[in-house]
Amino acid sequence: MPDTDPLEAVIETALEPGHFIDYGEMAAFVGRVDAAGAEIGKLRDADPLRAAHLLETFLAACQAKANEIDDSMGLFGELVGGLAVGWIRCRQAAGADPQETVAALYGWRAADEFGFFSDLSTKAVDVLDELGLDALTREAGRRHAQAGAGSWDREKDEVTLKAVHLKRRDEEAYARLCPDPTPLDCTDLATICLRDGRAEDALVWIDRGLAPRVPPDRNTWRLPQRRREVLVRLGRADEAIASAWEEYEKNPSRRTHEELFRYVPERERTSWSEKAADAAAKHSDLHAAIEALTTSGQVERLADRVEAATPTELEAVHQTVSEPAGYALASRPAAAAKIRTALAVRILSEKKTEYYQDALRHLEAARDHLLSLGREKQWLTLVEEIRDAHHRKNAFMPGFERIVSGWKSSAEPSFLEKARARWERRTRGDHPAG
C-alpha cells in the first residue's frame, strides 16, 4: 500500500477543510461526504484492510472538521456514526482481531469531542459477528464492573450489554443486569421471549412493565400494543379488543381507531364502527372527536359535532385535524363552511403570512358553501368581520377582495397547465429561450 492512498484526496476534497459549512449548506455538504464514504465502502470486498485504514483516516478528519460546521440538524453526526459502523464491517471482512476492534471503539468514545461515538458500542452490536460480540461483552462487562455506581460510563456499558443479550436472546443474562427492570427493560425481555416462542412468559414481562410506579415511568407507551399482540397469539383476541376499546374511549384519534380495528374481525367491523363513532361524537375533547369521526368516515356525526361547536372552539383545533375534516364535510356545506372559516381565521389571527394563500383557499370554499345554501347574508357578515379584523394585512387583503368580488380559483389554469402552455410556446419559437 502506498504511503498516501489516492482516495485520501477524495476525503479531503469532500470535507473542504478551512471552509465553514453553515446551516443552509449542510445537506449538500453531507451528501458529498457520504458519496466519498460510499467510494471507500466499495473496497470492502476487494481490499477490506485498505478500506478500514481509509475509514480511520476519514473518521479522524471528521473530528477535525466538526468545528467548521453548523450541524444543528445532526446530519453530520449521523453520517460519522455510519462511517464508524462501516469501519467495523471492513475490519471483520479482513479477519482483524475483534478484541482490537472493540478496544478501538472504546478509545474513540473516550477521545470523542463531539458525541459522534457516544452510542457506537450499541450500534456495533447490530453488525458484529459472534467473535466480535464475545469481545464486546468481555470489554463492556469488565468496564461495567469497574465503573462507579450511577456513573455515565457504567450506564453506557449496561446499555451495551443489554443490547448484546437482546440480540443473543439471553433472557437470564439480561435480567441479571436489572433486578428492578424498567418498562423499557420489560419490553426487551418480552421481545426475547416472543422470539423464542414463549408468549406466556412475554406476557408476564409486559404486565410487570405496566405495573404502577412511583414516580410514574412514561416509557410504557409500547407495552399496551405489545400486550394486545401477545393476547392474540395466545388465542385471547377478545381481551385484545377490550383493551384497544378502552384506550379508544379515553382518547379517540386516528391512531387509537387504527389500533382498535387491527383486532376487530371483518364480520364485526360495521357494528364496531357505529360504536366507535358514538364514543367519538360524545367525547369532550373536540380535537379528538373531529379526528376520530373524520378517520372513521362518519360524516353526519362529524357535521353535527362541528355545527354544535363555537367558532372559538373550532379555531383551537389543530389544522392537521380540521383541514381533513373540512374536505370530508363537502356533502354538509353548512358544517364545511364553518370549519373552513375557522381554519382561515386561525391563520390570520396567528399572523402566519406564509399560509395566507391557504386562508384564502379556505375562505373561497366557505363562500361557495354558504352561497350554495342561499346564505348570502351570512357570507357578507363574515366579509365585514374579516375586513374589520384584518384590513391591515396587506399580504392578504387584495386576494380576499378578489374572492369577495366572485373570483374563483378554478377559473385559473393549474400549475401543470401553465407549465405545459409555456413549454408549447417555447417549442414553437413564440418566446425566446432563456
N, C-alpha and C positions, 0 to 999 in steps of 0.2 A: 504494500500500500504506500503511495507517495506521501511525503511529509504533509503536503497540503492537498486535501481532496478537492477536485474541481467543483463538487457540489457545495463546498463551503461558500463559494462565491454566490450561489443561489440563495443560501441562508442570509448572507449579509445584505444582498440586494433587497430581499423581501422585508427585512427588519428596518431598513432605512435608518441606520444609526446617525444620530445628530439631528434628526428631524422630528419635532414634536407632533404627535398624531392627536388632533383634537377630536371631540365627540363626533362631529359630523363626518370625519374621515374613517372612523373606526371600522365600520362594516366592510368597506373596500380594503382597508389595510389587513384586517383579519382574513379576508378572502385570499389575499396574496400570500400571507404567511401560511395559511392552510394548504395552498397549492404547492408551496415549497416542501411542506411536510409530506404531502402526497408523493412528490417526486422521490423523496428518500424512502418512503414506505414501499415503493416498487422494488426496492433492493432486497426486501426481507427474505424472499425465497432463494434468490441467486447468491446473495452475499450478506447474510444477516449480521455478521460481525461488523462489517463496514457500515451497515445501516445503523446499528446500535451506537457505534462511535460517533457518527454524524448527528444522531439524535441527542447524544450527551452534549455535544458542542452546541446544538440548537437550543437545548434547554438552558445552558449557561448563558447564551446570548439573549434569550428571552428575559432572564433575570436582569441582565444589564439594560435591556430596552425598557423595562417596566416603568422607570421614572420618566420616560419620554412619551407617555400615552395617557389619555383620559379614558380609562376603562370602566366608566360608570355603569355600563350595561353588563360588565363581567364577561364579555365575549373573549377577550384575550386570555383571561384566567382559565376559562373553559377549554380553549384551544391548547394551552400549555399542558393542562391535565391530560388531554388526549394524546399529546406527543409523548408524555411520560408512559402512558399505557402502551403506546406503540413501541417504546424502548423495551419494555418488559417482554413483549411478544418477540421482538428481534433477538433478545438475549436467549429466550427459550428455544427459538428456532436454531440458534447457533450452538445449543447444548452447553451454555455457560453455567457456571456453578450457581445454583439457586440461592445458596447462603450469601454469596457475594452480591447477588441481585437484591436480596432483601436488605442487606446491610447498607447498600447504596440508597435504597428508598428511605431508610431512616436517617441517613446522613443528609439527604436532600431536605427532608422535613425539618431537621434541626437548623439547617443553613438558610432556609427559605425566608426571604424578607417580605414577601407579598401574599402569602397564604395560598400560593398555587398548589402546594403539595400537602395541604393540611388533611385532606381525606384520601391521599394517594394510596395508603396501605389498604383502605377499604375497597377502593376501585380495583386494586391489584387482585383482590380475591376473585373477581369475575374472570380474569384471564390467566391466572397462574395454574399450572398443571399440578399433579399430586405432589411431586417433589418440591415444587415451589410453595405449595400450601403447607407442607411439612415444615419447611424452613421458616415461613412467616409465622406459623403457630409457635414454633420454638422461641423465636425472637420476641414476638408480641407477648407471649406468656412470661418470658424472663423479665421483660421490662415492666409488665403489669404487676408482677410480684414485688419488684424493687421500688416501684413508684409509691409516693406518699398517698394515703387515703384522700380522696377528693381532689387530687391534682388533675390538671388538664391532660398530662401525658398518660396517666392511668386510665382516665376516661376514654381517650382516643384508642388506647390499646384494647380496652374492653370492647369497644365498638368493633374493632378489627377482629378480635377473637369470636365475637358473636356472628359476624359475617361469615367467617370460616365455618363455624359449626352449623350455621343455616345452610350453607352450600353443601356441606357434607351430611346434612340431615342427622346431626348428632344431638338429639334432644337432651340426653343426660349431661353432656359437656356444657351445652348452652345453659341449662337450668342451674348448674353448679355456679356459674358466674353471677347469677342473680337470685339469691334466696327469696327476695321480695320483688318478683317481676313486675315491671311496669306494663301498662296496656300495650305499648309497642313490643315489649318482650313477648307478651302473651300472643300477639299477632304472629310473630315469627315462630314461636313454639307450636302454635296451631297449624301454621303452614308446613312445618316439618312433619307433624302427624298426618296431615292430609296427603302429603307426598308419599307417605308410607301406607296410605290406605286405611288409616286409623281415625275415622270420623268421630267416633265416640270420645276418644282422647282429645281430639281437636276441640270438641265442644266444651270439655272441661276447662281447657286453657282459655277459650273465648269467654266463658262465663266468669272465670277468675279476673280476666281483664276488664269486664264490665261491672265488677263489684264496686259499690260506692267507696270513694276515697276521701280522706281529709289531709290536705286540701284536695279539691277535685282535680283530676288529670284530664286535660282536654284532648289527649291523643287517643281517644276511644272511637273516633269517627269511622274507622274502617271496620270495627268489630261487629256492629249490628248487621251490616250487609253480609259479612263473612259468616255470621251465625245463621242467617237465613239460608245461605248456600249449603251449609253443613246439614241443617234440618232437612232440606230437600234430599240430600244424599242418604239420609237416614230414614227416608220414607215418611217424614213428618211435614209434608208440604202445607197442611192446614195451619200449623204453627207459624210457618214462614209467612203465609198470607196475613195471619192475625198480627204478626209483628210489623210487617210493612204497612198494614192498615193503621195501626196505632201511630206510627210515625207520620203517615199522611194526614191523619186527622189533626195532629198537633201542628203540622206545618205543610199545608198543601202547596205544591210547587211543581214545576216541570220535573225536577229530579225525583221527588218522592212519588209522583204519579208514575214515572217510568219504572221506578223500583217496585212499586206495587204490582204493576202489570207484567213484571218479569215472572211472577209466580201464579198469577190468576190463569186457570185453564181456559182454553179458547171458548169452550161451551158456556162459560160463565161471564164472559167479558161484557156482554150487554148489561146485565144486572149490576155488575161491579162499576161500570161506567156511570150508571144512574146514581148509585150510592156515592161514588166519589164526587160527582157533580153537586149533589145535595150538600155534602160536607163542605165543599169549597165555597158554594154560594152563601152558606151561613157563617163562614169563618169571619172573625172580627178584623183580621188584617186584610185591608183592601188590596194591597200589592199581591199578597199570597193568593187571594181569591181570584183576581184577574188572571194571574199567571196560570193557575191550575185550570180555570174554565177555558182559557184560550187553548192550552195544551190538549185538553180533552175534547175540544170541538163543540162545547156546549154553548152555542151562540145565543140561544134565548135566555138562558140563565145569566150569561155574561152581560147581555144587554140590560137585563133587569137590574143587575148589580151596579152597572155603570150609571144608569139613569137614576138610581137611588142615591148615588154619591154626590157630594157637593163639589163644585169646581176646585175648591182649595184642596180637598182630599185627592182628587184626580191628579192635580198638578204635583202632588207629593209622590206619586207612583213613578218609579224609575222608567225612563224611556225604553229601556230594553224589554220591559213588560208591556207598557201601554201602547207602544207602536205596533207590535204584532196584533194586539187586541183591536186597534183601530182598523187594521186591514181585515181582520176576521169579522168585524161588525158591518161589513158593506151591505148586508141584507137588512140591517136595522139602522137606517140612516140617522135617526134621532140620537141614538147612543153613539154612533160613529162620529157624528158632528161634535158631540160633547167631549169625547176623549181626544179627538184631533185638535180641538180648540185648546184643551188643557196642555197638550204637547207643545203647541206653539207658544202659549203664554209662559210655560216653564222656561223655554229657551230665551224668550225676550226678557223675562224677569231676572234671569241669571246673566244677562248681557253676553251670551255666548255668540259673538259675532260670526264665528266660523260656521255656526249652524243656522244662520238666518235664512239660508235657502231652504233648509228643512222646515223652518217655521212657516215660510211662505207656502210650501207644498201642503202642509197640514191645514193652513187656513183656506187654501183653494179647495181642498177636499171638504172642509167644513161648510164652506159656502155652497158647494154643489149639493151636499146632502140636505142642507136647510132649504134651499130653493126647490129641491125635488119634492119636499113636503109642503110647499106653499108657505114657508115661514120666512118671508122676505123681511118682515118687521123685526124678527129675532136677529137676522143677519145684519140689518142696518144698525141695530142696537149694539151688536158686537163690534161693528166697524167703528162706531163712535167711541166705544170703550178702548179699543186698540189705539185710535188716534190720540185720545186724551192721555193715555198712559205712556205711549212710546213715540210721540211725534218728533222727539229729538234724535231718534236713531236713524241717522242719515243713510246708513248702510242697509236699512230695512224698509223705510217708508216708500221710496219710489216703487219697489217691487210690490208692496202691499197695495198702493194706489192702482197699480195695473190690475191686480186681482179684483179690487172694488169696481173697476170700470168694466169688468166682464172678461178680461183676458184669460185664455185657457192654455195651459202648458201643452196640452195635447195637440194644439194647433202648431206648435213649434216642432220643427224636424228634430229627430233624436240625434245624439252624437254620431251614431253609426251612419245615419242618413246624411248628415253634414259631411262626414269624412268621405263617404262614397262619392257624393256630388263633387267635393273638392278634388278628389283624385281623378274623376272623369274629366273635369275641366282641364286639369294639368296634362293628362294623357292626350287630350285633343289639341293641346297647344293654346288653349284660351287664356292661360295665365303663365307668366314667366316662372320658371323653376327658381328655387332658392328660398 
